[in-house]
């Protein structure tokens, strides 16, 4: 942060932490063997929309990023805006390691192009239980939390806490459960 930022009241966002994503493939094996949960082949990178000044440059760079990610992996990519105005870069791939790698690549490319502070979360869907389980990775904190929606605006807190207890040795789990934000209507 420079002197102009201080004078004009701008503050730098926290840089994104991305490397902890690679704990997920090993934990996915435990989830499947011990809990009967398997990767659904879908994940997403969620980020805040950009200001008007950043928008034109970012749109061109975003298209380049999507084309690069598509070339690097056999993953299918799409982009959506949710009801709250957040952008979702959705990745579909049956190979879980490729899915995690593509999500990491997207996050890394966004951060390298100066949009790291806009990165909010990476979301991975798992099926096999009573309801889908979403493992949410918060880029700012570098940790995961489980999200188990059971209705339009309801979640299964008991199941989420049980998942935390079962997987906290394998995944960096967000210790402050007040930061376990819900992602209702996730397009995965």
GIWORA-V324463 format. One record per helix or strand of 2 or more residues. SS is the DSSP state (@ for helix, = for strand). FROM is the first residue (numbers start at 0). TO is the last residue. If there is no record, write none. Layout:
# GIWORA-V324463
<<SS & FROM & TO> <SS & FROM & TO>>
This chain:
# GIWORA-V324463
<<@ & 2 & 6> <@ & 18 & 34> <= & 37 & 46> <@ & 51 & 71> <= & 75 & 80> <= & 86 & 91> <@ & 95 & 117> <= & 118 & 126> <= & 132 & 137> <= & 142 & 146> <@ & 156 & 166> <@ & 176 & 178>>
